[in-house]
């Protein structure tokens, strides 16, 4: 019988136990196709990652419920360090994040009259410029505060690979933004955007906790400051453009 290690690059990649966060070298051993044995953690003696045998929907539900073991599986075992070098994956997540963010700003920072079909090309360009400017500078400030806070208050080293890992974790943990798509189809009050942002904030804080192994309260304050500054910047740019146009 051929015994095959379920992770061929286990010597190069450190996985994590989803229960306690302890590093493990391999998650399972494959004896034959469809026949695997899950490995136990050397620290807590529990199954290192039971999500390997779970359906994707189980993982999604646990992510929505903010279970820390689901986040550990996502950031350490599903998206390994080798995945971080996949620039295409990072760009795809970034593009999706920015598109949803642009729609969110369109809903929050404009009136229903402005969101209707522009009367002229000049008004269309003005609205597009307002949204794109807010998205660019808002997210620049947002990511800057996340990285600064991670280095200054969480005592985490910020290298090229580390920056990619943090950026990917923030993008993935902002999955609640996908509910904005429903607002494109059905009409909802603007307060729904605030509720979605609260879920995104809590998810970002939990992702930062998993990535840095820091104190939860510090992660919450860093994410709260980042989201607050992003909101103030986008609102300030919108008010400035209205003042200039007036």
N, C-alpha and C positions, 0 to 999 in steps of 0.2 A: 504493500500500500504506500502510495507516495504522499508524504506529508509536506505541505507547502505553506510557507509563512504568508499570512494574509496581507502583509505589507512588505513588499520587497525592499523598500528603502528605509526599513525600520531603524537601521543603524544611523541614518542621517537625519531622520525626522523624529522628534519627540512628541508623542501624542499625550493626551491628558485623560485621566479618569474623570468621568462626568460627575461622580459622586463627591470626591474630595479635592479634585484638581491636581492630584499627584501625577508626575510624569511617568509614562509607561512606554516601553519600546515597541510593543505590538498589541493590537486590539483583538485579533483572532487568528486561529490556525485553520487552514483549509486542508482537509484530508482528501476531498474529491469535489467535483462540481456540485454545489448545493449542500455539501456536508461540511459544516464548519463548527469550531468550538470557540466560544467567546472566552477571552482571557480575563483573569481576575487581577485586581489592583494589588500591588505589593504592600500598600499602606493601609487601606481600609478593608481589604479582603473581599470586596464586593465586585460584581461584574464591572469591568472598566467602562464599557459603553454598550448598553443594551439597545441603543437606537439603531445599531447596525442591522438588527433583525426586525425593526419596526417599519411600518408603512410611513411614507412621507407625511401623510395627513396627521399622524400621531405627533410627529415633530412640529408641524405647523401649529397644532393645538397647544402644545407645551410652550412654544415660543410666545403665543398670544397670552398664555397664562403666566408668562415671565418666570418660568422655571429655569434656575441657573444651570442645571445639568443639560438642558436643551441648548443653551448658549455655548456651553463648553464643547458640546458635540459639534456645533456649527462652526465655531471659530478655530478649533484645534484639530478635530478629527475629520470633519468633512472638507473644510478648506485648510489644507496643510500649508507648510511654508513653501512647498514647490508651487502651489497654486498662486501664491502672491507674486510670482514672477510672470504670471500670465497677464500681460498688459492689456490684452483684448478684453478679458473678463472685467478688469478694473474699469476700463473705459465704458463698457456696456452698463455697468451698475451706475457709474457717474452720470452717464447720459440720461438714464431713466430717472435718477434722483433729481436732476436739474429740470427735466420736463415737468415732473409732478410739482416741483417747487415753483416753477414759473406759473403753472395753473393756479396754485395756491395763492400766489401774490396777486394774480389777476382777479381772484375772487375777493380777497381781503382789502386790497389797496385801490380798488376801482369801484365805481358806482354801476348799477345795472345799465344806465344809459351809455356809459363808456364801454361796457362789455358788448353792447349790441354792435351790429355791423357799422364800422366807421363811415361817416358821410363822405370822406375824401381820403385820398392816399396820404396826405400830410397828417391827418388825425390818426390813421393807422400806423404810420411810422412813429408818431409821437407816443402812442400807447405801447408799441413794441419796444421802443427805446426805454420807456419807463420800467417795463417788466424786466427786460434783460439787464438793465443797469442795477436794479434792485437785487436780482438773483445773483449777479456776479459779485457785487460788493458785500451783500449779505452773507453769502456762503464763504467768501474770503475771510471775513471777520469771524464767522462761526468756526471754521476749521483752525484759524490762527489761535483762537482762545482755547480750543480743545487741545491742540498740540502744546501750547504754552503751559496750560494748566496741568497737563499730564507730566511735563518735565519739571515744572516748578513745585507743584503741590503733591504729586504722586511719586516723585523721585524716580521716574522712569527714564531710561536712556532713549533718546530719539535718534535713530539711525535711518538709513534709507529703507531697509527692510521693515523696521519697526513702524515707520511712518505709513508704509503701505498696509501693514497689518491693522493699524488704528483706523486708517481711512476706510479700509474694507469693512471693518467691524461697524463703523458709524453708518456706512451706506446700507449694509445688510440689516442693521437694527432699526433702520428707518422704514421698515416694510409696511408700517401702518399707513404710510402715505399712499399706498396703492388704493386705499378706500376713497381717495379723492376722485378716482375714475368714476365712481358711482354718482358723484356730483356733476359729472359731465352729461349724465343720462337723465337723472332725476333731480328735481329742485329741492335743495336743502337750505336751511338757514345758515348764515355765516358762522354761527356759534359752533356748528359741527366741525369746522376747521380748527377751532380752539381745542375741542375735545381730542381730535386726532393728534394735534401737536403735543398735548399732555401725554398721550400714550407713546409718541415718538420720543419725548424727553425721558420718560421712565425707561424705555427700552434702550436708549443710548447710554444712560447711566449704568444699567446692568451690563451692557456690552463692555463699557470701559472698565467696570469692576472685574469682569472675567479676563480681559486682556492684560490688565496691570496688576491684578491681585492686591488691590489697594482697599482702603476703607470706603464703605458704601456712601457715607455722608459726604465725603470729599468728591466722589464721582458725581453725586447729585448736584452739588454746588457748582462744579465745573460745567456740567451740561446745562444747568439752569442759567448760568452767566452767559454761556455761548448762545443759547436760544434767545435770551433777553436782548443781547446786543444785536443779534441778527434782526430781531423784530424792530428795534429802535432804528437801526440803519435803514431798513427797507421803508419804514414809515417816514423817516426823515427825508429820504430821497424823494419819496412821493410828494410830500408837502413842499419840498424845495422846487420841484418841477412845476407844481401847480402855481407857486408864487411867481416863478419866472415867466410862465405862460400868461399869467394874469397881468 
